[in-house]
Amino acid sequence: MISQVSKFKLFNRGFKKTIALIPGWATDYRIFNTLDLNYNYLLPIEYYPFNFAKELRGALDRESIDRISLFGWSMGGFLASDFASNNPDRVGKLILLNVQEKFKPHLLRDIKLKLKKNKRAFLYKLYFNSFSEADKEGLSWFKEHLLMSYIDELKLEDLLCGLDYLSRTQINPETLAGIKRIIIFHGENDKIVPLNEAYQLKSELPKAQFICLSGTGHIPFLNQKFKERFLMV
Protein backbone atom coordinates (compact mmCIF):
# COMPACT_ATOMS: atom_id res chain seq x y z
CA MET A 1 0.00 0.00 0.00
CA ILE A 2 1.08 3.57 -0.66
CA SER A 3 2.86 5.47 2.12
CA GLN A 4 5.14 8.49 2.26
CA VAL A 5 8.17 6.18 2.13
CA SER A 6 8.89 3.35 -0.30
CA LYS A 7 10.19 0.19 1.36
CA PHE A 8 11.55 -2.80 -0.54
CA LYS A 9 12.18 -6.40 0.46
CA LEU A 10 14.40 -8.85 -1.40
CA PHE A 11 13.28 -12.47 -1.68
CA ASN A 12 16.23 -14.64 -2.65
CA ARG A 13 14.68 -17.58 -4.50
CA GLY A 14 17.97 -19.10 -5.60
CA PHE A 15 18.22 -17.55 -9.06
CA LYS A 16 21.03 -15.54 -10.61
CA LYS A 17 18.85 -12.63 -11.74
CA THR A 18 16.47 -10.40 -9.81
CA ILE A 19 13.23 -8.78 -10.93
CA ALA A 20 11.32 -5.93 -9.30
CA LEU A 21 7.58 -6.63 -9.29
CA ILE A 22 5.75 -3.28 -9.28
CA PRO A 23 1.99 -3.37 -8.63
CA GLY A 24 -0.70 -1.18 -10.11
CA TRP A 25 -3.08 1.33 -8.60
CA ALA A 26 -5.48 0.10 -5.89
CA THR A 27 -3.41 -3.03 -5.24
CA ASP A 28 -0.17 -3.97 -3.48
CA TYR A 29 2.63 -6.53 -3.73
CA ARG A 30 0.25 -9.36 -2.78
CA ILE A 31 -1.25 -9.24 -6.28
CA PHE A 32 1.88 -11.11 -7.41
CA ASN A 33 1.54 -13.98 -4.90
CA THR A 34 0.85 -16.59 -7.58
CA LEU A 35 3.74 -15.62 -9.86
CA ASP A 36 6.50 -18.20 -10.16
CA LEU A 37 9.17 -16.63 -12.36
CA ASN A 38 12.79 -17.70 -12.65
CA TYR A 39 14.05 -14.71 -10.71
CA ASN A 40 14.70 -13.50 -7.22
CA TYR A 41 12.02 -10.94 -6.30
CA LEU A 42 12.42 -7.37 -5.13
CA LEU A 43 9.03 -6.24 -3.86
CA PRO A 44 7.84 -2.79 -2.77
CA ILE A 45 6.20 -3.68 0.54
CA GLU A 46 5.18 -0.03 0.79
CA TYR A 47 5.52 2.52 -1.97
CA TYR A 48 5.03 6.22 -2.58
CA PRO A 49 4.93 6.92 -6.33
CA PHE A 50 6.57 10.33 -6.24
CA ASN A 51 9.84 9.05 -4.73
CA PHE A 52 9.73 5.51 -6.09
CA ALA A 53 12.62 5.73 -8.56
CA LYS A 54 14.99 7.29 -6.03
CA GLU A 55 14.21 4.72 -3.36
CA LEU A 56 14.41 1.82 -5.81
CA ARG A 57 17.94 2.94 -6.65
CA GLY A 58 18.72 3.00 -2.97
CA ALA A 59 17.35 -0.52 -2.51
CA LEU A 60 19.48 -1.81 -5.39
CA ASP A 61 22.57 -0.24 -3.86
CA ARG A 62 21.86 -1.72 -0.43
CA GLU A 63 21.36 -5.17 -1.90
CA SER A 64 24.40 -4.83 -4.21
CA ILE A 65 22.26 -5.39 -7.31
CA ASP A 66 23.91 -3.82 -10.36
CA ARG A 67 21.20 -4.62 -12.91
CA ILE A 68 17.59 -5.59 -12.43
CA SER A 69 14.65 -6.52 -14.60
CA LEU A 70 11.44 -4.55 -14.08
CA PHE A 71 7.94 -6.04 -14.14
CA GLY A 72 5.55 -3.09 -14.09
CA TRP A 73 1.83 -3.68 -14.24
CA SER A 74 -0.68 -0.87 -14.89
CA MET A 75 0.45 2.10 -12.72
CA GLY A 76 3.51 0.02 -11.96
CA GLY A 77 4.36 0.25 -15.65
CA PHE A 78 4.67 4.01 -15.35
CA LEU A 79 6.89 3.64 -12.29
CA ALA A 80 9.04 1.04 -14.04
CA SER A 81 9.35 3.18 -17.17
CA ASP A 82 10.29 6.23 -15.13
CA PHE A 83 13.08 4.32 -13.40
CA ALA A 84 14.27 2.78 -16.67
CA SER A 85 14.32 6.15 -18.44
CA ASN A 86 16.60 7.62 -15.82
CA ASN A 87 18.68 4.53 -15.04
CA PRO A 88 19.12 2.59 -18.30
CA ASP A 89 22.47 1.19 -17.18
CA ARG A 90 20.77 -0.58 -14.26
CA VAL A 91 17.94 -2.22 -16.22
CA GLY A 92 18.33 -5.64 -17.80
CA LYS A 93 14.79 -6.05 -19.12
CA LEU A 94 11.68 -3.86 -19.00
CA ILE A 95 8.41 -5.79 -18.90
CA LEU A 96 5.25 -3.68 -19.13
CA LEU A 97 1.80 -5.13 -18.55
CA ASN A 98 -1.50 -3.51 -19.47
CA VAL A 99 -0.15 -0.01 -19.90
CA GLN A 100 -0.84 2.97 -22.10
CA GLU A 101 1.16 6.08 -22.87
CA LYS A 102 -0.93 8.35 -20.65
CA PHE A 103 -4.24 8.34 -18.81
CA LYS A 104 -6.77 10.90 -19.98
CA PRO A 105 -7.21 13.68 -17.35
CA HIS A 106 -11.01 13.69 -17.49
CA LEU A 107 -11.11 9.95 -16.70
CA LEU A 108 -8.91 10.43 -13.65
CA ARG A 109 -11.08 13.32 -12.46
CA ASP A 110 -14.15 11.15 -12.84
CA ILE A 111 -12.53 8.35 -10.82
CA LYS A 112 -11.70 10.81 -8.04
CA LEU A 113 -15.31 11.96 -7.82
CA LYS A 114 -16.62 8.40 -7.70
CA LEU A 115 -14.08 7.39 -5.06
CA LYS A 116 -15.00 10.29 -2.82
CA LYS A 117 -18.69 9.52 -3.21
CA ASN A 118 -18.45 5.79 -2.47
CA LYS A 119 -15.00 4.21 -2.31
CA ARG A 120 -16.19 0.68 -1.62
CA ALA A 121 -18.69 0.60 -4.47
CA PHE A 122 -16.17 2.01 -6.94
CA LEU A 123 -13.42 -0.45 -6.00
CA TYR A 124 -15.80 -3.40 -6.08
CA LYS A 125 -16.82 -2.55 -9.65
CA LEU A 126 -13.22 -1.80 -10.68
CA TYR A 127 -11.91 -5.15 -9.52
CA PHE A 128 -14.64 -7.14 -11.26
CA ASN A 129 -14.10 -5.13 -14.45
CA SER A 130 -10.41 -6.05 -14.29
CA PHE A 131 -11.17 -9.61 -15.41
CA SER A 132 -12.58 -10.83 -18.68
CA GLU A 133 -15.62 -13.08 -18.72
CA ALA A 134 -13.38 -15.95 -19.80
CA ASP A 135 -10.85 -15.50 -16.98
CA LYS A 136 -12.74 -17.28 -14.24
CA GLU A 137 -9.44 -18.64 -12.90
CA GLY A 138 -7.98 -15.21 -12.20
CA LEU A 139 -11.19 -13.77 -10.78
CA SER A 140 -11.74 -16.74 -8.49
CA TRP A 141 -8.28 -16.42 -6.94
CA PHE A 142 -8.63 -12.66 -6.55
CA LYS A 143 -12.04 -12.95 -4.86
CA GLU A 144 -10.77 -15.56 -2.44
CA HIS A 145 -7.49 -13.90 -1.46
CA LEU A 146 -7.58 -10.15 -2.03
CA LEU A 147 -10.96 -8.64 -2.90
CA MET A 148 -12.31 -7.78 0.53
CA SER A 149 -8.87 -7.06 1.93
CA TYR A 150 -8.33 -4.34 -0.64
CA ILE A 151 -11.83 -2.94 -0.31
CA ASP A 152 -11.57 -2.76 3.47
CA GLU A 153 -7.93 -1.72 3.88
CA LEU A 154 -7.00 0.66 1.06
CA LYS A 155 -7.21 4.25 2.27
CA LEU A 156 -8.90 6.98 0.27
CA GLU A 157 -5.96 9.38 0.64
CA ASP A 158 -3.56 6.76 -0.72
CA LEU A 159 -5.80 6.04 -3.69
CA LEU A 160 -6.08 9.77 -4.46
CA CYS A 161 -2.29 10.08 -4.23
CA GLY A 162 -1.92 7.38 -6.87
CA LEU A 163 -4.34 9.21 -9.15
CA ASP A 164 -2.36 12.44 -8.68
CA TYR A 165 0.74 10.58 -9.80
CA LEU A 166 -1.03 9.17 -12.86
CA SER A 167 -2.25 12.65 -13.80
CA ARG A 168 1.34 13.94 -13.91
CA THR A 169 3.17 11.08 -15.57
CA GLN A 170 3.36 9.35 -18.91
CA ILE A 171 5.49 6.80 -20.70
CA ASN A 172 7.85 8.63 -23.04
CA PRO A 173 9.14 6.18 -25.67
CA GLU A 174 12.07 8.42 -26.59
CA THR A 175 13.53 8.18 -23.09
CA LEU A 176 13.46 4.36 -23.26
CA ALA A 177 15.81 4.20 -26.23
CA GLY A 178 18.63 2.99 -23.99
CA ILE A 179 16.72 -0.11 -22.83
CA LYS A 180 17.82 -3.08 -24.91
CA ARG A 181 14.89 -5.41 -24.16
CA ILE A 182 11.29 -4.25 -23.74
CA ILE A 183 8.34 -6.65 -23.63
CA ILE A 184 4.72 -5.48 -23.54
CA PHE A 185 1.98 -7.86 -22.38
CA HIS A 186 -1.68 -6.91 -22.69
CA GLY A 187 -4.95 -8.66 -22.01
CA GLU A 188 -7.06 -8.79 -25.17
CA ASN A 189 -10.25 -7.99 -23.27
CA ASP A 190 -8.91 -5.29 -20.97
CA LYS A 191 -11.77 -2.93 -20.00
CA ILE A 192 -9.51 -0.59 -18.03
CA VAL A 193 -6.82 0.03 -20.66
CA PRO A 194 -8.20 -0.82 -24.12
CA LEU A 195 -6.02 -2.92 -26.38
CA ASN A 196 -5.75 -0.16 -28.99
CA GLU A 197 -3.99 2.05 -26.42
CA ALA A 198 -1.33 -0.62 -25.95
CA TYR A 199 -0.93 -1.00 -29.72
CA GLN A 200 -0.38 2.75 -29.97
CA LEU A 201 2.40 2.58 -27.39
CA LYS A 202 3.96 -0.38 -29.21
CA SER A 203 3.99 1.61 -32.47
CA GLU A 204 6.21 4.17 -30.74
CA LEU A 205 8.50 1.44 -29.39
CA PRO A 206 9.34 -0.44 -32.60
CA LYS A 207 11.97 -2.64 -30.96
CA ALA A 208 9.62 -3.81 -28.21
CA GLN A 209 8.10 -7.28 -28.29
CA PHE A 210 4.30 -7.19 -28.03
CA ILE A 211 2.28 -10.11 -26.67
CA CYS A 212 -1.51 -10.05 -26.68
CA LEU A 213 -3.05 -12.54 -24.24
CA SER A 214 -6.40 -13.81 -25.46
CA GLY A 215 -9.19 -14.39 -22.98
CA THR A 216 -7.71 -12.14 -20.30
CA GLY A 217 -8.42 -8.66 -18.99
CA HIS A 218 -6.52 -6.06 -16.99
CA ILE A 219 -4.84 -8.56 -14.63
CA PRO A 220 -3.62 -11.24 -17.04
CA PHE A 221 -0.83 -12.61 -14.86
CA LEU A 222 -3.30 -14.36 -12.54
CA ASN A 223 -4.20 -16.64 -15.45
CA GLN A 224 -2.26 -19.75 -16.40
CA LYS A 225 -2.04 -18.49 -19.99
CA PHE A 226 0.26 -15.72 -18.84
CA LYS A 227 2.54 -18.07 -16.94
CA GLU A 228 2.88 -20.33 -19.95
CA ARG A 229 3.53 -17.43 -22.34
CA PHE A 230 6.06 -15.74 -20.08
CA LEU A 231 8.27 -18.84 -20.12
CA MET A 232 8.56 -18.44 -23.90
CA VAL A 233 10.03 -14.91 -23.93
C-alpha positions in Angstrom: 0.0 0.0 0.0 1.1 3.6 -0.7 2.9 5.5 2.1 5.1 8.5 2.3 8.2 6.2 2.1 8.9 3.4 -0.3 10.2 0.2 1.4 11.5 -2.8 -0.5 12.2 -6.4 0.5 14.4 -8.9 -1.4 13.3 -12.5 -1.7 16.2 -14.6 -2.7 14.7 -17.6 -4.5 18.0 -19.1 -5.6 18.2 -17.6 -9.1 21.0 -15.5 -10.6 18.9 -12.6 -11.7 16.5 -10.4 -9.8 13.2 -8.8 -10.9 11.3 -5.9 -9.3 7.6 -6.6 -9.3 5.8 -3.3 -9.3 2.0 -3.4 -8.6 -0.7 -1.2 -10.1 -3.1 1.3 -8.6 -5.5 0.1 -5.9 -3.4 -3.0 -5.2 -0.2 -4.0 -3.5 2.6 -6.5 -3.7 0.3 -9.4 -2.8 -1.3 -9.2 -6.3 1.9 -11.1 -7.4 1.5 -14.0 -4.9 0.9 -16.6 -7.6 3.7 -15.6 -9.9 6.5 -18.2 -10.2 9.2 -16.6 -12.4 12.8 -17.7 -12.6 14.1 -14.7 -10.7 14.7 -13.5 -7.2 12.0 -10.9 -6.3 12.4 -7.4 -5.1 9.0 -6.2 -3.9 7.8 -2.8 -2.8 6.2 -3.7 0.5 5.2 0.0 0.8 5.5 2.5 -2.0 5.0 6.2 -2.6 4.9 6.9 -6.3 6.6 10.3 -6.2 9.8 9.0 -4.7 9.7 5.5 -6.1 12.6 5.7 -8.6 15.0 7.3 -6.0 14.2 4.7 -3.4 14.4 1.8 -5.8 17.9 2.9 -6.7 18.7 3.0 -3.0 17.3 -0.5 -2.5 19.5 -1.8 -5.4 22.6 -0.2 -3.9 21.9 -1.7 -0.4 21.4 -5.2 -1.9 24.4 -4.8 -4.2 22.3 -5.4 -7.3 23.9 -3.8 -10.4 21.2 -4.6 -12.9 17.6 -5.6 -12.4 14.7 -6.5 -14.6 11.4 -4.6 -14.1 7.9 -6.0 -14.1 5.6 -3.1 -14.1 1.8 -3.7 -14.2 -0.7 -0.9 -14.9 0.5 2.1 -12.7 3.5 0.0 -12.0 4.4 0.2 -15.7 4.7 4.0 -15.4 6.9 3.6 -12.3 9.0 1.0 -14.0 9.4 3.2 -17.2 10.3 6.2 -15.1 13.1 4.3 -13.4 14.3 2.8 -16.7 14.3 6.1 -18.4 16.6 7.6 -15.8 18.7 4.5 -15.0 19.1 2.6 -18.3 22.5 1.2 -17.2 20.8 -0.6 -14.3 17.9 -2.2 -16.2 18.3 -5.6 -17.8 14.8 -6.1 -19.1 11.7 -3.9 -19.0 8.4 -5.8 -18.9 5.3 -3.7 -19.1 1.8 -5.1 -18.5 -1.5 -3.5 -19.5 -0.2 0.0 -19.9 -0.8 3.0 -22.1 1.2 6.1 -22.9 -0.9 8.4 -20.7 -4.2 8.3 -18.8 -6.8 10.9 -20.0 -7.2 13.7 -17.3 -11.0 13.7 -17.5 -11.1 10.0 -16.7 -8.9 10.4 -13.7 -11.1 13.3 -12.5 -14.1 11.1 -12.8 -12.5 8.4 -10.8 -11.7 10.8 -8.0 -15.3 12.0 -7.8 -16.6 8.4 -7.7 -14.1 7.4 -5.1 -15.0 10.3 -2.8 -18.7 9.5 -3.2 -18.5 5.8 -2.5 -15.0 4.2 -2.3 -16.2 0.7 -1.6 -18.7 0.6 -4.5 -16.2 2.0 -6.9 -13.4 -0.4 -6.0 -15.8 -3.4 -6.1 -16.8 -2.6 -9.6 -13.2 -1.8 -10.7 -11.9 -5.2 -9.5 -14.6 -7.1 -11.3 -14.1 -5.1 -14.4 -10.4 -6.1 -14.3 -11.2 -9.6 -15.4 -12.6 -10.8 -18.7 -15.6 -13.1 -18.7 -13.4 -16.0 -19.8 -10.9 -15.5 -17.0 -12.7 -17.3 -14.2 -9.4 -18.6 -12.9 -8.0 -15.2 -12.2 -11.2 -13.8 -10.8 -11.7 -16.7 -8.5 -8.3 -16.4 -6.9 -8.6 -12.7 -6.5 -12.0 -13.0 -4.9 -10.8 -15.6 -2.4 -7.5 -13.9 -1.5 -7.6 -10.1 -2.0 -11.0 -8.6 -2.9 -12.3 -7.8 0.5 -8.9 -7.1 1.9 -8.3 -4.3 -0.6 -11.8 -2.9 -0.3 -11.6 -2.8 3.5 -7.9 -1.7 3.9 -7.0 0.7 1.1 -7.2 4.2 2.3 -8.9 7.0 0.3 -6.0 9.4 0.6 -3.6 6.8 -0.7 -5.8 6.0 -3.7 -6.1 9.8 -4.5 -2.3 10.1 -4.2 -1.9 7.4 -6.9 -4.3 9.2 -9.2 -2.4 12.4 -8.7 0.7 10.6 -9.8 -1.0 9.2 -12.9 -2.3 12.6 -13.8 1.3 13.9 -13.9 3.2 11.1 -15.6 3.4 9.4 -18.9 5.5 6.8 -20.7 7.9 8.6 -23.0 9.1 6.2 -25.7 12.1 8.4 -26.6 13.5 8.2 -23.1 13.5 4.4 -23.3 15.8 4.2 -26.2 18.6 3.0 -24.0 16.7 -0.1 -22.8 17.8 -3.1 -24.9 14.9 -5.4 -24.2 11.3 -4.3 -23.7 8.3 -6.6 -23.6 4.7 -5.5 -23.5 2.0 -7.9 -22.4 -1.7 -6.9 -22.7 -5.0 -8.7 -22.0 -7.1 -8.8 -25.2 -10.3 -8.0 -23.3 -8.9 -5.3 -21.0 -11.8 -2.9 -20.0 -9.5 -0.6 -18.0 -6.8 0.0 -20.7 -8.2 -0.8 -24.1 -6.0 -2.9 -26.4 -5.7 -0.2 -29.0 -4.0 2.1 -26.4 -1.3 -0.6 -26.0 -0.9 -1.0 -29.7 -0.4 2.8 -30.0 2.4 2.6 -27.4 4.0 -0.4 -29.2 4.0 1.6 -32.5 6.2 4.2 -30.7 8.5 1.4 -29.4 9.3 -0.4 -32.6 12.0 -2.6 -31.0 9.6 -3.8 -28.2 8.1 -7.3 -28.3 4.3 -7.2 -28.0 2.3 -10.1 -26.7 -1.5 -10.0 -26.7 -3.1 -12.5 -24.2 -6.4 -13.8 -25.5 -9.2 -14.4 -23.0 -7.7 -12.1 -20.3 -8.4 -8.7 -19.0 -6.5 -6.1 -17.0 -4.8 -8.6 -14.6 -3.6 -11.2 -17.0 -0.8 -12.6 -14.9 -3.3 -14.4 -12.5 -4.2 -16.6 -15.4 -2.3 -19.8 -16.4 -2.0 -18.5 -20.0 0.3 -15.7 -18.8 2.5 -18.1 -16.9 2.9 -20.3 -19.9 3.5 -17.4 -22.3 6.1 -15.7 -20.1 8.3 -18.8 -20.1 8.6 -18.4 -23.9 10.0 -14.9 -23.9 
